[in-house]
Amino acid sequence: MSADRTENEPRPPLDGLRVLDLATLFAGPLAATMLGDFGAEVIKVEHPLRPDPSRGHGPAKDGVGLWWKVLGRNKRTITLDLSRPSGRDTLLRLAATADVVIENFRPGTLEKWGLGWPELSAANPRLVLARVTAFGQFGPYAHRPGFGTLAEAMSGFAALTGEPEAPPTLPPFGLADSIAALATSYAVLTALAARQHTGTGQVVDMAIIEPMLAVLGPQPTWYDQLGYVQERTGNRSANNAPRNTYRTLDGAWVAVSTSAQSVAERVMRLVGRPELTDEPWFATGVQRAAHADELDEAVGNWIAARTRDEVLAAFEKAEAAIAPVQDVRDVFEDPQYLALDTVTTVADPDLGPLRMQNVLFRLSATPGAIRWAGRGHGADTDAVLTELGLGPAEIGALREEGAL
């Protein structure tokens, strides 16, 4: 039984799984966080002098980085200099006890340190090694430095985002990294499922540029078969209309979507333009999109004459799809998020009660949980190495050598 689980609590689905998180900024560490949220024991390995830069990213309170509190949750933290022989040897001893290693060094870096797949798999044939890089382990770009921003640009996402006459737009948060983290956690679990059949581990090669392309829909097939290149349309869609953001009488914004034909018809009846539903072009989403100006004018004028609350209530009564455009302040007060406990409270020794996003999904029998927020740099080094069998003298020698 895990030390942080009481006798009456259900065993988490990933209890007993040990993950070594060697990665930084942000896809690899977030994948490890997702595994830790459902019970995996995650050991975060950081350089003794150069901790994960996410500890210093974004706003801080009383000198404590808040991003790290989320990214580092459910992780034990140790320091280890993998470039030193004694650090390498210690990592191999840890790998022999682990199920998964997640890393995001440039291709060839682990090999340079004597920690490539041959050495890791020799230490533990059942190990799964997840290698998360911008461009993958081979190909002409493999050795280039890269971040999620480059994936957002290369994949076609930025080319699609923004107004038609405006520059391509990048997201103001780690979108590609987050999508790659989801894909990496899925890939790791897939490799672990394969291990049940084969008895051996394998390498996961995750290129951040690929999951980003995967979520952009059938664009490669459209281009292959039709030569069609989707262009920027702002908040509009080339596949349906009305679909946009609209300003209300009290200065708020709402988003309307009509992907389903029946919803599109309900919206036009609600805004007092039922005759438009009889137009031959109203019969399909693509044809409606060609008449977006007329539809946007009808919906926009109706919404502009009413407050946000009036608009939301009317759309709900009509069973038409709408949502308020919310910032984080609204998210904290949204009744649906409150009901789901999507933003939950975690007790933290540094900051006291701390609000952050909850685990990604709910399991009815074996739910995930946030057991603690991100811990201090190297907080668990001595405890983890002692559990590994190192005595005080060995730990002291590693520290004296600069390996810890």
C-alpha positions as CSV (number, residue, x, y, z in Angstrom):
1,M,0.0,0.0,0.0
2,S,1.3,3.5,-0.9
3,A,2.4,5.5,2.2
4,D,0.0,8.3,1.4
5,R,-3.1,6.0,1.0
6,T,-5.3,4.9,3.9
7,E,-6.6,1.4,4.3
8,N,-10.2,2.4,3.3
9,E,-9.2,4.3,0.1
10,P,-9.4,2.4,-3.3
11,R,-6.1,1.5,-4.8
12,P,-5.3,4.1,-7.6
13,P,-5.2,2.6,-11.1
14,L,-1.5,3.3,-11.5
15,D,-0.4,2.4,-8.0
16,G,2.8,0.5,-8.1
17,L,4.0,2.2,-11.2
18,R,7.3,4.0,-10.8
19,V,8.2,6.9,-13.2
20,L,11.5,8.8,-13.4
21,D,10.8,12.3,-14.8
22,L,14.1,13.6,-16.2
23,A,12.4,16.1,-18.5
24,T,11.9,19.9,-18.4
25,L,9.6,22.5,-20.0
26,F,6.8,21.2,-20.4
27,A,5.5,18.3,-22.4
28,G,7.5,15.5,-20.7
29,P,7.0,16.8,-17.1
30,L,3.3,17.3,-17.7
31,A,2.9,13.7,-19.0
32,A,4.6,12.5,-15.8
33,T,2.2,14.7,-13.8
34,M,-0.8,13.1,-15.5
35,L,0.5,9.6,-14.6
36,G,1.1,10.8,-11.0
37,D,-2.4,12.1,-10.7
38,F,-3.7,8.5,-11.0
39,G,-1.3,6.9,-8.5
40,A,2.0,6.4,-10.2
41,E,5.0,7.2,-8.0
42,V,6.8,9.9,-9.9
43,I,10.4,10.8,-9.0
44,K,11.4,14.1,-10.5
45,V,15.2,14.1,-11.2
46,E,16.7,17.6,-11.5
47,H,20.2,18.9,-11.9
48,P,21.7,20.0,-8.5
49,L,22.5,23.5,-9.7
50,R,20.0,24.0,-12.6
51,P,16.5,22.9,-11.6
52,D,13.6,22.6,-14.0
53,P,13.1,26.1,-15.4
54,S,9.4,25.8,-14.8
55,R,10.2,26.6,-11.1
56,G,10.9,30.2,-12.3
57,H,8.3,30.5,-15.1
58,G,5.4,32.9,-14.6
59,P,4.3,34.7,-11.5
60,A,5.6,33.8,-8.0
61,K,4.3,34.4,-4.5
62,D,6.7,35.0,-1.7
63,G,9.5,33.7,-4.0
64,V,7.6,30.4,-4.7
65,G,6.9,29.7,-8.4
66,L,3.3,28.9,-8.9
67,W,3.6,27.1,-12.2
68,W,5.8,24.5,-10.6
69,K,3.2,23.9,-7.8
70,V,0.9,22.6,-10.6
71,L,3.5,20.9,-12.8
72,G,5.4,19.3,-9.9
73,R,2.3,18.0,-8.0
74,N,2.4,14.3,-6.9
75,K,6.1,14.1,-7.6
76,R,9.0,13.3,-5.2
77,T,12.0,15.5,-6.1
78,I,15.6,14.5,-6.1
79,T,18.8,16.0,-7.6
80,L,21.3,14.1,-9.7
81,D,24.0,15.3,-12.1
82,L,23.6,12.7,-14.9
83,S,26.7,13.9,-16.7
84,R,28.9,12.7,-13.8
85,P,29.9,9.0,-13.7
86,S,28.5,8.6,-10.2
87,G,25.3,10.3,-11.2
88,R,25.0,8.0,-14.2
89,D,25.5,5.0,-12.0
90,T,22.9,6.1,-9.5
91,L,20.4,6.8,-12.3
92,L,20.9,3.3,-13.7
93,R,20.3,1.9,-10.2
94,L,17.1,3.9,-10.0
95,A,16.1,2.8,-13.6
96,A,16.4,-0.8,-12.5
97,T,13.6,-0.2,-10.0
98,A,11.4,1.9,-12.4
99,D,8.8,1.2,-15.0
100,V,9.1,4.4,-17.1
101,V,11.7,7.0,-17.8
102,I,10.6,10.3,-19.4
103,E,13.3,12.5,-20.9
104,N,13.4,15.4,-23.3
105,F,17.1,16.0,-23.9
106,R,18.2,16.6,-27.5
107,P,18.9,13.3,-29.3
108,G,22.3,11.9,-28.4
109,T,22.5,13.6,-25.0
110,L,21.7,10.5,-22.9
111,E,24.0,8.5,-25.2
112,K,26.8,10.9,-24.5
113,W,26.4,10.3,-20.8
114,G,26.2,6.5,-21.2
115,L,22.5,6.4,-20.5
116,G,21.1,5.5,-23.9
117,W,18.6,2.8,-24.6
118,P,21.2,0.0,-24.6
119,E,22.4,0.9,-21.1
120,L,18.9,1.6,-19.7
121,S,17.4,-1.6,-21.1
122,A,20.3,-3.6,-19.9
123,A,19.7,-2.3,-16.4
124,N,16.0,-3.0,-16.7
125,P,14.6,-5.0,-19.7
126,R,11.0,-4.1,-18.7
127,L,11.7,-0.4,-18.8
128,V,9.7,2.0,-21.1
129,L,11.7,5.0,-22.2
130,A,9.7,8.0,-23.4
131,R,11.7,10.4,-25.4
132,V,9.9,13.7,-25.9
133,T,11.6,16.2,-28.3
134,A,10.4,18.9,-30.7
135,F,11.2,17.0,-33.9
136,G,11.8,13.3,-32.9
137,Q,14.9,11.1,-32.7
138,F,15.8,11.2,-36.4
139,G,15.4,13.3,-39.5
140,P,17.0,16.5,-40.7
141,Y,15.7,18.6,-37.8
142,A,16.2,16.1,-35.0
143,H,19.2,17.9,-33.5
144,R,17.7,21.3,-33.6
145,P,16.6,23.0,-30.4
146,G,12.8,23.3,-30.3
147,F,9.8,24.2,-28.2
148,G,6.1,23.9,-28.5
149,T,5.9,27.3,-30.2
150,L,7.7,25.8,-33.2
151,A,5.2,23.0,-33.4
152,E,2.3,25.4,-33.3
153,A,3.9,27.2,-36.3
154,M,5.1,24.1,-38.3
155,S,1.9,22.1,-37.9
156,G,-0.4,24.7,-39.6
157,F,-2.1,25.8,-36.4
158,A,-0.8,29.3,-36.5
159,A,-1.6,29.7,-40.2
160,L,-5.2,28.9,-39.4
161,T,-5.5,31.1,-36.3
162,G,-6.4,34.7,-36.4
163,E,-8.4,37.1,-38.6
164,P,-8.0,36.6,-42.4
165,E,-6.1,39.9,-42.9
166,A,-4.1,39.7,-39.7
167,P,-0.8,37.9,-39.0
168,P,-0.8,34.2,-38.0
169,T,-1.5,33.9,-34.3
170,L,0.3,31.8,-31.7
171,P,-1.5,30.7,-28.5
172,P,-0.4,32.6,-25.3
173,F,0.1,29.3,-23.4
174,G,1.8,25.9,-24.0
175,L,-0.8,24.4,-26.3
176,A,1.5,22.1,-28.3
177,D,3.3,21.0,-25.2
178,S,0.0,20.2,-23.4
179,I,-1.3,18.2,-26.4
180,A,2.1,16.3,-26.6
181,A,1.8,15.6,-22.9
182,L,-1.6,14.0,-23.3
183,A,-0.2,11.9,-26.3
184,T,2.9,10.9,-24.3
185,S,0.9,9.7,-21.3
186,Y,-1.2,7.7,-23.7
187,A,1.9,6.3,-25.5
188,V,3.5,5.3,-22.2
189,L,0.3,3.4,-21.1
190,T,0.2,1.8,-24.5
191,A,3.8,0.6,-24.2
192,L,3.1,-0.7,-20.7
193,A,0.1,-2.6,-22.1
194,A,2.4,-4.1,-24.7
195,R,4.8,-5.1,-22.0
196,Q,2.1,-7.3,-20.4
197,H,2.2,-9.4,-23.6
198,T,5.9,-9.3,-24.4
199,G,7.5,-9.0,-21.0
200,T,9.9,-6.3,-22.2
201,G,9.8,-2.5,-22.5
202,Q,10.5,-0.3,-25.5
203,V,11.2,3.2,-26.6
204,V,8.5,5.8,-27.2
205,D,9.6,8.4,-29.7
206,M,7.4,11.5,-29.3
207,A,7.9,14.4,-31.6
208,I,5.9,17.4,-30.4
209,I,5.2,18.5,-34.0
210,E,3.1,15.3,-34.6
211,P,0.3,15.4,-32.0
212,M,-0.2,19.0,-32.8
213,L,-0.8,18.1,-36.4
214,A,-3.1,15.2,-35.4
215,V,-5.6,17.4,-33.7
216,L,-6.0,19.8,-36.6
217,G,-8.4,17.5,-38.4
218,P,-8.4,16.1,-41.9
219,Q,-6.3,18.9,-43.5
220,P,-3.7,16.5,-45.0
221,T,-6.4,14.4,-46.6
222,W,-8.2,17.4,-47.9
223,Y,-5.0,18.6,-49.5
224,D,-4.1,15.2,-50.8
225,Q,-7.4,14.6,-52.4
226,L,-8.6,18.1,-53.4
227,G,-5.6,20.4,-53.2
228,Y,-7.7,22.3,-50.6
229,V,-5.8,24.5,-48.1
230,Q,-7.8,25.8,-45.2
231,E,-7.4,29.5,-44.6
232,R,-7.7,31.8,-41.6
233,T,-11.4,32.7,-40.9
234,G,-11.1,34.3,-37.5
235,N,-13.9,33.0,-35.2
236,R,-15.9,31.7,-38.2
237,S,-15.8,28.2,-39.4
238,A,-15.6,27.0,-43.0
239,N,-17.9,24.1,-42.0
240,N,-20.9,25.8,-40.4
241,A,-22.5,29.1,-39.6
242,P,-23.5,31.0,-37.5
243,R,-20.4,30.3,-35.5
244,N,-18.7,33.3,-33.9
245,T,-18.3,35.4,-30.8
246,Y,-20.9,38.1,-30.3
247,R,-21.0,41.1,-27.9
248,T,-24.0,41.6,-25.6
249,L,-25.8,44.8,-24.5
250,D,-23.8,44.9,-21.3
251,G,-20.4,44.5,-23.0
252,A,-19.9,40.8,-22.4
253,W,-19.1,38.3,-25.1
254,V,-20.7,34.9,-25.9
255,A,-19.7,32.2,-28.3
256,V,-22.3,30.4,-30.5
257,S,-21.8,27.2,-32.4
258,T,-24.2,25.5,-34.8
259,S,-22.4,22.4,-35.9
260,A,-25.7,20.4,-35.9
261,Q,-28.4,21.4,-38.4
262,S,-31.1,21.3,-35.8
263,V,-29.3,23.7,-33.6
264,A,-28.7,26.1,-36.5
265,E,-32.5,26.1,-37.1
266,R,-33.3,26.7,-33.4
267,V,-30.9,29.7,-33.3
268,M,-32.5,31.3,-36.3
269,R,-36.0,30.8,-34.9
270,L,-34.8,32.3,-31.6
271,V,-33.4,35.4,-33.1
272,G,-36.5,36.1,-35.2
273,R,-35.3,35.0,-38.6
274,P,-37.0,31.7,-39.2
275,E,-37.4,32.4,-42.9
276,L,-33.7,31.9,-43.4
277,T,-34.1,28.2,-42.5
278,D,-36.2,27.8,-45.7
279,E,-33.4,29.0,-48.0
280,P,-31.9,26.2,-50.1
281,W,-28.4,27.1,-48.9
282,F,-29.3,26.6,-45.2
283,A,-29.5,22.9,-45.7
284,T,-25.8,22.2,-45.0
285,G,-23.1,23.6,-42.8
286,V,-20.8,24.4,-45.7
287,Q,-23.5,26.3,-47.6
288,R,-24.4,28.2,-44.4
289,A,-20.8,29.1,-44.0
290,A,-20.9,30.8,-47.4
291,H,-23.6,33.0,-46.1
292,A,-21.9,33.8,-42.7
293,D,-22.3,37.6,-43.2
294,E,-26.1,37.4,-43.3
295,L,-26.3,34.9,-40.5
296,D,-23.8,36.8,-38.3
297,E,-25.8,40.0,-38.7
298,A,-29.0,38.4,-37.7
299,V,-27.6,36.7,-34.6
300,G,-25.3,39.5,-33.7
301,N,-28.0,42.2,-33.8
302,W,-30.3,40.1,-31.6
303,I,-27.6,39.4,-29.1
304,A,-26.4,43.0,-29.0
305,A,-29.9,44.1,-27.9
306,R,-29.8,41.9,-24.7
307,T,-27.7,41.4,-21.7
308,R,-25.5,38.4,-21.3
309,D,-27.8,36.8,-18.8
310,E,-30.8,37.3,-21.0
311,V,-29.0,35.8,-24.0
312,L,-27.8,32.8,-22.1
313,A,-31.2,32.1,-20.6
314,A,-32.9,32.4,-24.0
315,F,-30.5,30.1,-25.7
316,E,-30.8,27.5,-22.9
317,K,-34.6,27.6,-23.2
318,A,-34.3,27.2,-26.9
319,E,-31.8,24.3,-26.6
320,A,-29.3,26.2,-28.7
321,A,-25.6,25.9,-28.1
322,I,-23.9,28.9,-26.4
323,A,-21.3,29.7,-23.8
324,P,-20.0,32.9,-22.2
325,V,-16.5,33.9,-23.1
326,Q,-14.9,33.6,-19.7
327,D,-11.6,34.5,-18.2
328,V,-10.1,32.8,-15.1
329,R,-12.1,34.9,-12.7
330,D,-15.3,33.6,-14.3
331,V,-14.1,30.1,-14.3
332,F,-13.7,30.3,-10.5
333,E,-17.4,31.2,-10.2
334,D,-18.9,29.1,-13.0
335,P,-21.5,26.7,-11.5
336,Q,-20.6,23.8,-13.8
337,Y,-16.9,24.0,-13.0
338,L,-17.9,24.3,-9.3
339,A,-20.1,21.2,-9.5
340,L,-17.3,19.2,-11.2
341,D,-14.6,20.5,-8.8
342,T,-12.6,21.3,-11.9
343,V,-10.5,23.8,-9.9
344,T,-9.8,22.2,-6.6
345,T,-8.0,23.2,-3.4
346,V,-4.8,21.6,-2.4
347,A,-3.1,22.0,1.0
348,D,0.4,23.3,0.6
349,P,3.1,23.8,3.3
350,D,4.5,26.8,1.5
351,L,1.4,28.7,0.5
352,G,-1.5,27.2,2.5
353,P,-4.7,26.5,0.6
354,L,-3.8,26.5,-3.1
355,R,-6.3,26.4,-6.0
356,M,-5.3,24.5,-9.2
357,Q,-6.9,22.4,-12.0
358,N,-8.1,19.0,-10.7
359,V,-7.2,15.6,-12.4
360,L,-8.2,15.3,-16.0
361,F,-11.2,12.9,-15.6
362,R,-13.3,11.1,-13.1
363,L,-13.1,7.3,-12.6
364,S,-16.1,5.9,-10.6
365,A,-14.2,3.2,-8.8
366,T,-10.5,4.3,-8.7
367,P,-10.4,8.1,-8.9
368,G,-7.2,10.1,-9.3
369,A,-6.1,12.7,-6.7
370,I,-3.7,15.5,-6.0
371,R,-1.8,14.3,-3.0
372,W,0.5,17.3,-2.8
373,A,1.6,20.3,-4.8
374,G,5.1,20.7,-6.3
375,R,7.8,20.2,-3.7
376,G,11.1,21.9,-3.1
377,H,14.2,21.3,-5.3
378,G,15.7,18.0,-4.1
379,A,13.4,17.7,-1.2
380,D,13.3,13.9,-1.4
381,T,16.9,13.1,-2.5
382,D,18.0,11.5,0.7
383,A,14.8,9.5,1.3
384,V,14.7,8.1,-2.3
385,L,18.4,7.2,-2.3
386,T,18.1,5.6,1.1
387,E,15.1,3.5,-0.2
388,L,17.4,2.5,-3.1
389,G,19.9,1.0,-0.6
390,L,22.5,3.8,-0.4
391,G,23.9,4.4,3.0
392,P,24.7,7.8,4.6
393,A,28.4,7.5,3.5
394,E,27.5,6.8,-0.1
395,I,25.0,9.7,-0.2
396,G,27.6,12.0,1.4
397,A,30.2,10.9,-1.2
398,L,27.8,11.7,-4.1
399,R,27.1,15.1,-2.6
400,E,30.8,15.8,-2.1
401,E,31.4,14.9,-5.7
402,G,28.7,17.3,-6.9
403,A,26.5,14.5,-8.2
404,L,23.7,15.5,-5.9
